Amino acid sequence: MNEPLTTAQLAEYTGLSDRQLRNIAKLGYFPSPDVGVYDRDAAITGAFRYFREANEKAKSLKSKLQKAQIRKLDLANAETAGKMTETSKLLEAVTSSLASFRDMAYQKFEQEAPTAMVGLDVPSARIIGKRMAGEMCDKLQSIFKVWPI
């Protein structure tokens, strides 16, 4: 066995308490102490491995957090710029526009079309039909004010 390393020395070198060192030993980074004495090489090697892995985990978590924060900012910026909208707002606008369109279509085909086209020749009826279709398409376009394509 190489030169022994006391718990106090290992705690001083690593900046960790006796309890923390024992917990790290339980995790398998180095052998547990034998009567307050660690195997110097195994303890130092294990402590370095523990710190390295802890540092890698911290970097990974920090990276994930930064990515999440960036994504959140990107989403907020996109919404502010009008490139995105909440699904509930979009659904409300589309539902309202489609209901209005439906009501207009019924009105045009049940009331206006028959009276507008009585006694007209085919070309005149087509002109009136085209005007009504244009009005309906304009109404339908109100959906895309909230959701531009």
N, C-alpha and C positions, 0 to 999 in steps of 0.2 A: 504494500500500500504506500502511496506517496505521502508527503507531509500532511498532517492533519490540519483541518480548518475548523476553528471553533464557530459556534453559532454567532457569537458576538462579532467575530471577524467577518463572517459572511454577511451579517446584517450591516456592518459598517461599509463593506465594499458595495453592497447592492442598494443600500438605503431602505431596505425592507425590514419589517419586524420579524421576530421569531415565528409568530403565528403565520405570517404571510409566507415565510420560507417553508414552513411545514406543509402549508396548503399546496405550494408549488411542487414540493417533493411528492405529495399524495397524487398530484396530477401526472407524475411520472417523468418530470424533467431531470431529476437527479435522485439518488437514493436518500431515504430519510436518515437523519443523524443517529449515530450510535453513541449514546451517553453525551449528547451535546457536541459531538464532533462529526463533521462532514468529510467525505472523501474530497480532497481539494480539487483534483482535476475534473471529477464528475460534477461537482457542485458548480464550479465556475463555468464549465462547458454548458451545463443545463441552464444556468442562470442567463447566459448569453442567448441561448436558444429561446428561453421563455420571453426575454425582453424583445428579441427580434420578432417572434410571432405576435406578441402583444402589439408591437409597433405596426406590423403589417395589418393586423385586424383594425387598429385605430385608423390607419390610412384608408383602408377599404370602407369603413363606416363613414369617414369624413368625405370620401369621394362620392359615396351613395347619397349622403346628405346634400352635398353641393349640387349633384345632378338633380335631385328632387327640388331644391330651391330654384335652380335655373329653369326647370320645367314649369314650376309654378309661376315664375316671373314671365316666361314665354307665353303661357296661357293667359295671364292677366294682360300682357301687352297686346296679344292678338284680340282679346275681347275689347280692350280700350280702342284699338285701331279699327274696330268694326269688322274684323275678319272672322270673328267667332261670336256666337251668342249662346246663352243657356238653352238647353233643349226645351225646357218648360216654356220659355218665352217664345221660342220658335213655334212650338206646337200650338200655343195660344193664338199666335198671329195667323198661322196656316188654317187652323180651325175656323177662326173668325172670317178670314177671307173666303174660304170655301163655302161657308154657310151663306155669306153675302152673295157669292157667285151663284149658288144654287137658287136662292130666292130671285135673283135677277133673271136667270134662265127660265124659271117657271113663268115669271111675269112676261117676258118677251114672247115665249111660245104659246102661252095660254091667252094673253090679252092683246098684245100689240101686233103680233104677226098676222093673225087672221083678219083683223080690221084693216091693217095697213095694206094688205095684198088683195083685198076684195076688188074685183073688176080690173086688175092690172094685167098688162101683158107680161110675158115671161121675162124679158130683159129688165123691166121696171121692178118686178118682184125680186129678181136677183140682186139688184142694186140695194133694195131695202134689206134683203137678207144679209148682204155683205156688211151693211151699216150696223145691223144688230149683232152680227158675229164680231165685228170690230169692237163694239161697246163691251161685249162679254169678255173678249180677250184682254181689253184694257183693265177690266175689273179683276180678272184672274192675275194680272201682273202685280197687283197689290201684295200678293204673297211674297214676291221677290224683293220688296222694299226692305224687309227684315232679313231676308236670306238671299243676298245677291249671288248670282251664278256667274 
